[in-house]
Amino acid sequence: NLVAIADAAKMDGSWLARGEGDPFRESEGHWNFYVFDTPLAAGAGTNADLHDRQEKIGQLTFPVNAVPYLAGKGSLAGYYVRGESMEPLVPDGALVIVDSSALGRSFSGDGMYAFAYDDMIRLKWITKTLDGLIIRSENRERYPEEFIPAERANEVQIGGRVLAVLKCMLIPTPKRLARKSATFSNLRAKTDS
């Protein structure tokens, strides 16, 4: 019975039967949202366009009581972060939950945003001043702040405001392994002496 399958999977029965609409429905007490393939760059930027068709690569469901501050937010979307400029708050490989209802709109207040500027998609802190926008990284020692003058601020395309950061298990890369090995060697040298 298709209805029983749809109810058990918390899916929309019309999608199961005819492929119409959204396959996942909001279930009572749960938030459902998609994760997209466009990476948000915490660094120099990802060469892409926020208005390009983004492919859905997954779907997440959270109990409402686990993330109550998401109540009443617009359209939620998940994006993976690539780069180190937002560390330690947003590590390389983290998944961010973004309120994407503001896609393409102008800046709406200080905060962490997914945005496009100069054909690059990025994840940074944005602060509005009378003179323009200040773009900041979390890792300010390695990544200096940038300034976008007021006359160019309308060129910033907002993809969404970051609402949550999910710190995922990172896939080992040579750089991470070298850093971990160096840290372990330093710790071992201190304990051996």
Stockholm file with secondary structure:
# STOCKHOLM 1.0

chainA/1-193         NLVAIADAAKMDGSWLARGEGDPFRESEGHWNFYVFDTPLAAGAGTNADLHDRQEKIGQLTFPVNAVPYLAGKGSLAGYYVRGESMEPLVPDGALVIVDSSALGRSFSGDGMYAFAYDDMIRLKWITKTLDGLIIRSENRERYPEEFIPAERANEVQIGGRVLAVLKCMLIPTPKRLARKSATFSNLRAKTDS
#=GR chainA/1-193 SS CHHHHHHHHTBCHHHHHHCCSCSBCCCTTEEEEEEEEEEEESSSCEECCTTSCCCEEEEEEEEGGGSGGGTTCSCEEEEEEESSTTTTTSCTTCEEEEEGGGTTCCCCSSEEEEEEETTEEEEEEEEECSSEEEEECSCTTTSCCEEEEGGGGGGCEEEEEEEEEECCCCCCCHHHHHHHHHHHHHHHHHHHC
#=GC SS_cons         CHHHHHHHHTBCHHHHHHCCSCSBCCCTTEEEEEEEEEEEESSSCEECCTTSCCCEEEEEEEEGGGSGGGTTCSCEEEEEEESSTTTTTSCTTCEEEEEGGGTTCCCCSSEEEEEEETTEEEEEEEEECSSEEEEECSCTTTSCCEEEEGGGGGGCEEEEEEEEEECCCCCCCHHHHHHHHHHHHHHHHHHHC
//
